[in-house]
Amino acid sequence: MRDFLKNILQRLLTKKYQLSLAVLIPFFLVLFVLGPMYISIKYVEKLALSASPDAFRESVHTLRLVMWVSATAALAAGLVIAYSILSPIKRFMGGSRAFIADERKTEPEDDFAILGRDFSMVMSSLSRYVSILEGMSGGVIAFDRDGRVTAVNPTAEHIFACRSQELLGRPLADICRRVVHSPDMEKVILDGLRHNRSYSSREVRIRGAAGRADAGSADIAVGVTTSLLKDADGKTSGLVANFLDLTGIKQMHEDLQQRLRLASLGRLAAGVAHEVRNPLGAIKGMAQLIQEDLPDQDPRKKYSRIIVQETDRLNKVVEELLGLTQGAVAREMCDVNALLIQARDLAAHGAGGKLIPEGSRQSVIADTGEIPKIMGERGRLVQAFLNIFLNALEAVSTGGRVRFKTFYLSETRSIAVEIGNTGPPIHPEVQERMFEPFFTTKEKGSGLGLAIAHQIITSHGGSISTENTESETVFRIILPAG
């Protein structure tokens, strides 16, 4: 039955049996009026059989007059309604054909076929534009002339950590002041709307989801590029803002600056180290000879012992400087879990001259996962892990703990190492500079341990970063799997 009605409707809308709206609508309106009037006349005829003939004829004449006047009015109303419906449809068909030019010559089609084809073409074009907008790598937000959001793409949702439903229709000031807390962003977009200006790669800072949850978290750097929207008269009707998350780019820039600093320091260390170590060796030797001829009670023996200790400390600093300039050696397949355990044991026994609290070895908790081996320099990787363990063990207080964990990241085909320690969190300003050479917050620190660890990890194609959690400080290391 459903297919039968569908076929009948299709036949009515073909050219051969065309019944346009201009005929159908008036016809049904007239039928709607005539039907009840005709039934009323028949009913009056039956009731008036007992009445006088003159009264009966007058009543029927009046009803017929009303019936034809009503039918004429219904016909006129139907024509007006049909014209009101068909006129915009005709304009839409003409506009759609002008919007999507098709110069191919086809057979003449009826209005409904043309309308359906053109509407499909418009929707197809609109779908392509929406796909382009949603597929853009940058975040896109459109504003109307009053600064209200009219469109948001998925990347913008990710950058702003908000769903599009939460942004659509909201004014610019509300978003900038309550959502992302960015007066710079409000100034750029508002200035563009008021003074018809466009901006290119203007850096602003916004507060992401982490910053909204923790007021102490750093804001996100975002590049904003704006373009004005014009209406048919050339007047500004809105603005489109493109947002690019600069976090990764700024991190790459900082890594590059760090490598340049290390390279400069390395060249300096290579030129100075040998000139420094030779005099240090002579000073230490002479101090030891002086000690041999002095009795234990002589204060000069105590002074010479201090000279030897300080000479050893300076010599260690020179060795660490040379570690920054160490060239690449032959690499081999390495088991990172085994290297971490070796570095942990060395740190627990006070390797590197550090004073480690008693029982620290037991406080280092290992959580080793199944990870593939990597191609690397075994000795240098142990040195990097050792420096991080020593830093963590020095930071924990009595009763604290240090732990490490390894796991595989299948998406990036790399392994992750987490070394965490309890204790006070790292201040954001210290966190930004902690991998710089000679930067330290410790009274007797050289500021080279974490710088050397950073240099070793990055030379293996990896990355190292820090993060403060509720209960601990975590060093996170990413290394490519072999």
C-alpha positions as CSV (number, residue, x, y, z in Angstrom):
1,M,0.0,0.0,0.0
2,R,2.8,2.4,0.9
3,D,4.6,1.8,-2.5
4,F,1.2,2.2,-4.3
5,L,0.6,5.6,-2.8
6,K,4.2,6.6,-3.5
7,N,3.9,5.7,-7.2
8,I,0.6,7.6,-7.4
9,L,2.2,10.7,-5.9
10,Q,5.2,10.5,-8.3
11,R,2.9,10.2,-11.3
12,L,0.9,13.2,-10.2
13,L,4.1,15.2,-10.0
14,T,5.4,14.3,-13.4
15,K,5.0,16.5,-16.4
16,K,2.4,14.3,-18.0
17,Y,0.0,14.5,-15.0
18,Q,1.2,17.8,-13.6
19,L,-1.1,19.3,-11.0
20,S,0.7,22.3,-9.7
21,L,0.0,23.9,-6.3
22,A,-1.7,26.8,-8.1
23,V,-4.5,24.3,-8.9
24,L,-4.5,21.9,-6.0
25,I,-4.7,24.5,-3.2
26,P,-7.7,26.4,-4.6
27,F,-9.4,23.2,-5.6
28,F,-9.2,21.8,-2.0
29,L,-10.3,25.1,-0.5
30,V,-13.4,25.3,-2.8
31,L,-14.2,21.7,-2.1
32,F,-13.9,22.3,1.6
33,V,-16.5,25.1,1.3
34,L,-18.8,23.5,-1.2
35,G,-19.0,20.2,0.6
36,P,-20.6,21.4,3.9
37,M,-22.8,23.9,2.0
38,Y,-24.2,21.3,-0.3
39,I,-25.0,19.0,2.6
40,S,-26.7,21.9,4.4
41,I,-28.9,22.6,1.3
42,K,-30.0,18.9,1.1
43,Y,-30.7,18.9,4.8
44,V,-32.9,22.1,4.5
45,E,-34.8,20.6,1.6
46,K,-35.8,17.7,3.7
47,L,-36.8,19.8,6.6
48,A,-38.8,22.3,4.5
49,L,-41.1,19.8,2.8
50,S,-43.8,20.8,5.2
51,A,-43.2,24.6,4.9
52,S,-44.7,26.9,2.4
53,P,-43.2,26.9,-1.2
54,D,-42.2,30.6,-1.1
55,A,-40.4,30.3,2.2
56,F,-38.7,27.2,1.0
57,R,-37.5,28.7,-2.3
58,E,-36.2,31.8,-0.5
59,S,-34.2,29.8,2.0
60,V,-32.7,27.6,-0.7
61,H,-31.8,30.7,-2.8
62,T,-30.1,32.3,0.2
63,L,-28.1,29.2,0.9
64,R,-27.0,28.8,-2.7
65,L,-26.0,32.5,-2.8
66,V,-23.9,32.0,0.4
67,M,-22.4,28.8,-1.1
68,W,-21.2,30.5,-4.3
69,V,-19.9,33.6,-2.6
70,S,-18.0,31.4,-0.1
71,A,-16.7,29.3,-3.0
72,T,-15.5,32.4,-4.8
73,A,-13.8,33.7,-1.7
74,A,-12.2,30.3,-1.1
75,L,-10.9,30.3,-4.7
76,A,-9.4,33.7,-4.3
77,A,-7.8,32.8,-1.0
78,G,-6.5,29.6,-2.5
79,L,-4.9,31.5,-5.3
80,V,-3.2,33.9,-2.9
81,I,-1.9,31.1,-0.7
82,A,-0.6,29.1,-3.7
83,Y,1.2,32.2,-5.0
84,S,2.7,32.9,-1.6
85,I,4.1,29.3,-1.5
86,L,5.2,29.1,-5.1
87,S,6.8,32.5,-5.4
88,P,9.6,31.9,-2.9
89,I,10.1,28.4,-4.2
90,K,10.5,29.8,-7.8
91,R,13.0,32.4,-6.4
92,F,14.9,29.7,-4.5
93,M,15.1,27.5,-7.7
94,G,16.5,30.4,-9.7
95,G,18.9,31.5,-6.9
96,S,20.2,27.9,-6.4
97,R,20.8,27.5,-10.1
98,A,22.7,30.8,-10.1
99,F,24.7,29.8,-7.0
100,I,25.7,26.4,-8.4
101,A,26.2,27.0,-12.1
102,D,25.6,24.0,-14.2
103,E,26.1,24.7,-17.9
104,R,25.2,21.1,-19.0
105,K,22.2,21.0,-21.2
106,T,19.6,18.5,-19.9
107,E,16.1,17.6,-20.8
108,P,13.3,19.9,-19.5
109,E,12.2,18.9,-16.0
110,D,9.2,19.7,-13.9
111,D,9.4,22.2,-11.1
112,F,9.6,19.6,-8.3
113,A,12.4,17.6,-9.9
114,I,14.4,20.8,-10.5
115,L,13.7,21.9,-6.9
116,G,14.8,18.6,-5.4
117,R,18.0,18.4,-7.6
118,D,19.0,22.0,-6.8
119,F,18.3,21.6,-3.1
120,S,20.5,18.4,-3.0
121,M,23.3,20.3,-4.7
122,V,23.1,23.2,-2.2
123,M,23.1,20.8,0.7
124,S,26.0,18.9,-0.8
125,S,28.0,22.1,-1.1
126,L,27.1,23.1,2.4
127,S,28.2,19.7,3.7
128,R,31.6,20.1,2.0
129,Y,32.1,23.5,3.6
130,V,31.2,22.1,7.0
131,S,33.6,19.2,6.5
132,I,36.4,21.7,5.7
133,L,35.6,23.7,8.8
134,E,35.6,20.7,11.1
135,G,38.7,19.2,9.5
136,M,40.9,22.3,10.0
137,S,43.8,21.8,12.4
138,G,43.4,25.2,13.9
139,G,40.5,26.2,16.1
140,V,37.9,28.4,14.4
141,I,35.2,30.5,16.1
142,A,32.9,32.8,14.2
143,F,31.4,36.0,15.8
144,D,28.5,38.1,14.6
145,R,28.6,41.9,14.5
146,D,27.6,42.1,18.2
147,G,30.3,39.7,19.3
148,R,28.2,36.6,19.9
149,V,29.5,33.2,18.9
150,T,27.8,31.7,15.8
151,A,30.1,28.8,14.9
152,V,32.7,26.6,16.6
153,N,34.8,23.8,15.2
154,P,36.0,20.7,17.1
155,T,39.6,22.0,17.4
156,A,38.4,25.1,19.1
157,E,36.4,22.9,21.5
158,H,39.6,21.1,22.4
159,I,41.7,24.3,22.8
160,F,39.0,26.0,24.9
161,A,38.1,22.7,26.7
162,C,34.4,23.5,26.1
163,R,31.7,21.9,24.0
164,S,30.3,24.0,21.2
165,Q,26.9,24.1,22.9
166,E,28.5,25.9,25.8
167,L,29.9,28.6,23.5
168,L,27.2,29.2,20.8
169,G,25.2,32.3,21.4
170,R,27.4,33.6,24.2
171,P,28.9,37.1,24.0
172,L,32.6,37.6,23.6
173,A,33.0,39.3,27.0
174,D,31.3,36.5,28.8
175,I,33.7,33.9,27.2
176,C,36.8,35.9,27.7
177,R,36.1,36.8,31.3
178,R,34.4,33.7,32.7
179,V,35.6,30.8,30.5
180,V,39.2,31.4,29.4
181,H,40.0,34.5,31.5
182,S,41.8,36.2,28.7
183,P,41.6,40.0,28.4
184,D,44.1,40.0,25.5
185,M,41.8,37.8,23.4
186,E,38.8,40.0,24.2
187,K,40.8,43.1,23.2
188,V,42.0,41.6,19.8
189,I,38.5,40.4,18.7
190,L,36.6,43.5,20.0
191,D,39.1,45.8,18.3
192,G,38.6,43.9,15.0
193,L,34.8,44.2,15.2
194,R,34.8,47.9,16.2
195,H,37.5,49.2,13.9
196,N,37.3,46.6,11.0
197,R,40.8,45.4,11.7
198,S,42.4,42.0,11.0
199,Y,45.2,40.5,13.0
200,S,47.7,37.9,12.1
201,S,49.4,35.5,14.5
202,R,48.7,37.6,17.6
203,E,49.8,35.8,20.7
204,V,47.4,35.8,23.6
205,R,47.2,33.7,26.8
206,I,44.1,31.7,27.8
207,R,43.3,29.5,30.7
208,G,42.7,25.9,29.8
209,A,40.9,23.2,31.7
210,A,43.8,22.6,34.0
211,G,44.1,26.3,34.8
212,R,40.4,26.5,35.7
213,A,40.7,23.6,38.1
214,D,44.0,24.9,39.6
215,A,44.5,28.7,39.7
216,G,48.3,28.1,40.0
217,S,48.6,26.3,36.7
218,A,50.2,28.0,33.8
219,D,48.0,29.5,31.1
220,I,48.1,28.3,27.5
221,A,49.8,30.4,24.7
222,V,47.6,30.7,21.7
223,G,48.1,32.4,18.4
224,V,45.1,34.3,17.0
225,T,44.5,35.3,13.4
226,T,41.3,37.2,12.6
227,S,39.4,37.8,9.3
228,L,36.4,40.1,8.8
229,L,33.1,38.8,7.4
230,K,31.3,41.1,4.8
231,D,27.7,41.1,3.8
232,A,26.4,41.7,0.3
233,D,26.7,45.5,0.7
234,G,30.4,45.2,1.8
235,K,29.6,46.0,5.4
236,T,31.2,44.1,8.3
237,S,28.8,41.4,9.5
238,G,31.1,39.5,11.8
239,L,34.5,38.1,12.4
240,V,36.2,34.7,12.1
241,A,39.0,34.0,14.6
242,N,41.5,31.2,14.0
243,F,43.3,29.8,17.1
244,L,46.5,27.9,17.1
245,D,47.8,26.2,20.2
246,L,51.4,27.4,20.6
247,T,52.3,25.1,23.4
248,G,54.2,22.6,21.3
249,I,55.9,25.3,19.2
250,K,57.1,27.1,22.3
251,Q,58.3,23.8,23.8
252,M,60.3,23.1,20.7
253,H,61.7,26.6,20.8
254,E,62.7,26.2,24.4
255,D,64.3,22.8,23.7
256,L,66.3,24.4,20.8
257,Q,67.5,27.2,23.1
258,Q,68.5,24.7,25.7
259,R,70.5,22.7,23.2
260,L,72.2,25.9,22.0
261,R,73.1,26.8,25.5
262,L,74.5,23.4,26.2
263,A,76.4,23.4,22.9
264,S,78.0,26.8,23.8
265,L,78.8,25.6,27.3
266,G,80.2,22.4,25.9
267,R,82.6,24.2,23.6
268,L,83.7,26.4,26.6
269,A,84.2,23.4,28.8
270,A,86.2,21.5,26.2
271,G,88.6,24.4,25.9
272,V,89.0,25.0,29.6
273,A,88.7,21.6,31.2
274,H,92.2,20.3,30.4
275,E,93.8,23.6,31.5
276,V,91.9,23.4,34.8
277,R,92.5,19.7,35.5
278,N,96.3,19.9,35.2
279,P,96.7,22.6,37.9
280,L,94.1,20.8,40.1
281,G,96.1,17.6,40.0
282,A,99.3,19.4,41.0
283,I,97.5,21.3,43.8
284,K,96.1,18.0,45.2
285,G,99.4,16.2,44.9
286,M,101.3,18.9,46.8
287,A,98.7,19.1,49.5
288,Q,98.9,15.4,50.0
289,L,102.7,15.6,50.3
290,I,102.4,18.3,52.9
291,Q,100.1,16.1,55.0
292,E,102.6,13.3,55.2
293,D,105.2,15.5,57.0
294,L,102.8,17.0,59.5
295,P,101.7,15.6,62.8
296,D,98.0,15.0,63.3
297,Q,97.8,17.8,65.9
298,D,99.2,20.4,63.5
299,P,96.4,22.7,62.1
300,R,98.2,22.9,58.8
301,K,97.3,19.2,58.2
302,K,93.7,20.1,58.6
303,Y,94.0,22.9,56.1
304,S,95.8,20.6,53.6
305,R,93.0,18.1,54.0
306,I,90.4,20.8,53.1
307,I,92.5,21.7,50.1
308,V,92.4,18.0,48.9
309,Q,88.6,17.8,49.4
310,E,87.9,21.1,47.5
311,T,90.2,20.0,44.7
312,D,88.2,16.7,44.4
313,R,85.0,18.8,44.3
314,L,86.3,21.1,41.5
315,N,87.6,18.1,39.6
316,K,84.1,16.5,39.7
317,V,82.6,19.8,38.4
318,V,85.1,19.6,35.5
319,E,84.1,16.0,34.8
320,E,80.4,17.0,34.7
321,L,81.3,19.8,32.3
322,L,83.1,17.3,30.0
323,G,80.0,15.1,30.2
324,L,78.1,17.8,28.3
325,T,80.5,17.7,25.4
326,Q,80.8,13.9,25.2
327,G,80.3,12.8,21.6
328,A,78.2,10.0,20.5
329,V,79.5,6.5,21.0
330,A,78.5,3.1,19.5
331,R,74.9,2.3,20.5
332,E,73.4,-1.0,21.4
333,M,70.1,-2.5,22.4
334,C,69.4,-1.6,26.0
335,D,66.9,-2.9,28.5
336,V,65.6,0.3,30.2
337,N,64.3,-1.6,33.2
338,A,67.7,-3.0,33.9
339,L,69.4,0.4,33.5
340,L,66.9,1.9,35.9
341,I,67.5,-0.7,38.6
342,Q,71.3,-0.2,38.1
343,A,71.0,3.5,38.5
344,R,68.7,3.1,41.6
345,D,71.3,0.9,43.3
346,L,74.1,3.3,42.5
347,A,72.0,6.2,43.9
348,A,71.1,4.3,47.1
349,H,74.8,3.6,47.8
350,G,75.6,7.3,47.5
351,A,77.2,7.3,44.0
352,G,78.5,10.7,42.8
353,G,79.5,11.8,46.3
354,K,75.8,12.5,47.4
355,L,74.8,11.9,51.0
356,I,71.8,9.6,50.7
357,P,69.7,8.9,53.9
358,E,70.0,5.5,55.4
359,G,67.5,3.0,54.0
360,S,66.9,5.0,50.8
361,R,67.4,1.9,48.6
362,Q,64.4,0.2,50.2
363,S,62.3,3.4,49.7
364,V,62.7,3.3,45.9
365,I,59.7,1.4,44.7
366,A,59.9,-0.3,41.3
367,D,57.0,-0.8,38.9
368,T,58.5,-2.2,35.8
369,G,56.2,-3.0,32.8
370,E,56.8,-5.1,29.7
371,I,58.6,-2.7,27.4
372,P,60.7,-3.3,24.3
373,K,64.4,-2.5,24.2
374,I,65.8,0.7,22.9
375,M,68.9,1.6,20.9
376,G,71.1,3.7,23.1
377,E,74.3,4.4,24.9
378,R,74.1,2.2,28.0
379,G,76.6,4.2,30.2
380,R,75.1,7.6,29.4
381,L,71.5,6.5,30.0
382,V,72.5,5.1,33.4
383,Q,74.1,8.5,34.2
384,A,70.9,10.3,33.2
385,F,68.7,8.0,35.4
386,L,71.3,8.2,38.2
387,N,71.2,12.1,38.2
388,I,67.4,12.0,38.4
389,F,67.3,9.4,41.2
390,L,69.9,11.5,43.2
391,N,67.7,14.6,42.8
392,A,64.6,12.7,43.9
393,L,66.3,11.1,46.9
394,E,67.6,14.5,48.1
395,A,64.1,16.0,47.8
396,V,62.3,13.5,50.0
397,S,62.0,14.0,53.7
398,T,62.1,11.3,56.4
399,G,59.5,8.7,55.8
400,G,59.1,9.8,52.1
401,R,59.4,7.5,49.1
402,V,60.8,7.5,45.6
403,R,59.2,5.3,42.9
404,F,59.7,4.6,39.3
405,K,57.4,3.1,36.7
406,T,57.9,2.0,33.0
407,F,55.2,1.3,30.4
408,Y,54.8,1.2,26.6
409,L,53.0,3.8,24.5
410,S,51.7,1.9,21.5
411,E,50.4,5.0,19.7
412,T,53.8,6.7,19.5
413,R,55.8,3.4,19.6
414,S,57.9,4.7,22.5
415,I,58.5,3.9,26.2
416,A,57.7,6.1,29.1
417,V,59.6,6.3,32.4
418,E,58.1,8.0,35.4
419,I,60.3,8.8,38.5
420,G,58.3,10.3,41.3
421,N,59.1,11.4,44.8
422,T,57.1,12.7,47.7
423,G,57.8,16.1,49.1
424,P,57.0,19.8,48.4
425,P,56.0,20.7,44.8
426,I,58.4,22.4,42.5
427,H,57.7,26.1,42.1
428,P,56.7,27.1,38.5
429,E,59.6,29.5,38.1
430,V,62.1,26.7,39.2
431,Q,60.3,24.2,36.9
432,E,60.9,26.4,33.9
433,R,64.7,26.6,34.5
434,M,65.6,23.4,36.3
435,F,67.3,21.9,33.2
436,E,69.5,24.9,32.6
437,P,73.2,24.4,33.3
438,F,74.4,25.8,36.7
439,F,70.8,26.6,37.9
440,T,70.3,25.1,41.3
441,T,68.3,25.8,44.5
442,K,70.5,23.6,46.6
443,E,73.2,25.1,48.8
444,K,76.0,22.8,47.6
445,G,74.6,21.9,44.2
446,S,76.5,22.4,40.9
447,G,73.4,22.8,38.8
448,L,74.7,20.3,36.2
449,G,73.0,17.0,37.2
450,L,69.6,17.6,35.6
451,A,71.2,19.6,32.7
452,I,73.3,16.5,31.8
453,A,70.3,14.2,32.2
454,H,68.3,16.5,29.8
455,Q,71.2,16.5,27.3
456,I,71.5,12.7,27.3
457,I,67.8,12.1,26.9
458,T,67.4,14.5,24.1
459,S,70.4,13.1,22.3
460,H,68.6,9.8,22.2
461,G,65.6,11.5,20.5
462,G,63.6,11.6,23.7
463,S,62.1,14.2,26.0
464,I,62.0,14.9,29.7
465,S,59.5,17.0,31.7
466,T,58.3,17.5,35.2
467,E,54.8,17.6,36.7
468,N,53.5,18.4,40.2
469,T,50.7,16.2,41.4
470,E,48.7,16.2,44.6
471,S,51.2,14.0,46.4
472,E,54.4,14.0,44.5
473,T,56.7,15.5,41.9
474,V,57.1,13.4,38.8
475,F,59.9,13.3,36.2
476,R,58.4,11.9,32.9
477,I,60.9,10.6,30.3
478,I,59.8,9.5,26.8
479,L,62.3,7.5,24.7
480,P,61.7,6.0,21.2
481,A,61.5,2.2,21.2
482,G,64.2,0.4,19.2
